Amino acid sequence: MSRKRRATLAELADPHALYEASVQAPEGDIEFILRVFRRHFRRVPVTLREDFCGTAYLASSWIEGGSRRKSIGVDLDEATLEWGRRRHIESMAPAMRRRIRLLQADVREVTRPRVDVVCALNFSYCTFKSRPELGTYLRAVHSSLGEQGLFVCELYGGTEAVVPIEERREVDDFVYVWDQESYDAITHETRCHIHFEFPDGSKLEKAFTYDWRLWTIPEVRELLAEAGFRRSEVFWEQTDEEGEGTGEFERTESEENQEGFIAYIVGVK
């Protein structure tokens, strides 16, 4: 009698759980949002909308920080939203669950209720490949904010951002692989994947695939101005002596290019 084959770690893995563990850091994002919002408006933000929210990890983490906080998560993929409900929301106390809403919708079509902060993190808005598309989205964001509001997004770049490359990083008991498959120098369209590798030698190939336009910082800032934001700011990730990112971001208006960088771009209403 043949022995039943044991499932590999890749076959048993949950891609969404792996993504949250390797890519997202909501505590750091929230700390940054609070710092910048207080500096501009001398008060604490209460309401947040997470666009392209996926599993709504940030939106769920936001309401855990205080009983007055409310959040909205918006995404087109209902299956991913449902995973987030099961993972983050169903176990919450009823009073907390009432302070978070998940919407299956196009982020360009959601403008109410108005909130203090709108986020589009993990480069998600790069799914919009033309100025009209991204401009329409940013105008909707501007309409979504109250009289005092912030839009927070991220962008990556650098000399290695525009060439095919694979980067590996150990995370707990698996390896996260960022795979830049292609980049078009004329259109700035890029195709990237996330793979996961496991100690038993198994792999979860193309767990996530992204078909983006890699925007530049000045392009995003120009579109924010056209959308009605009164100013924009860039926050550059600091590096240590080995050139590795520290997770600390400081406001700047000029930086030398690097092999790779991550920056927050903030639109101030």
Buried (B, 14 or more C-beta within 10 A) or exposed (E): EEEEEEEBBBEEBEBBEBBBBBBBBBEEBBEBBBEBBEEBBEEEBBBBBBBBBBBBBBBBBBBBBEEEBBBBBBBEEEEBBEBBBEBBBEEBEEEBBEBBBBBBEEBBEBBEEBBBBBBBBBBBBBBBBEBEBBBBBBBBBBBBBBEBBBBBBBBBBEEBBBEEBEEEEEEEEBBBBBBBBEBEEEEBBBBBBBBBBBEEEBBBEEBBEBEBBBBEBEBBBBBBBBBBBEEBBBBBBEEEEEEEBEEEBEEEEEEEEBEBBBBBBBBBB
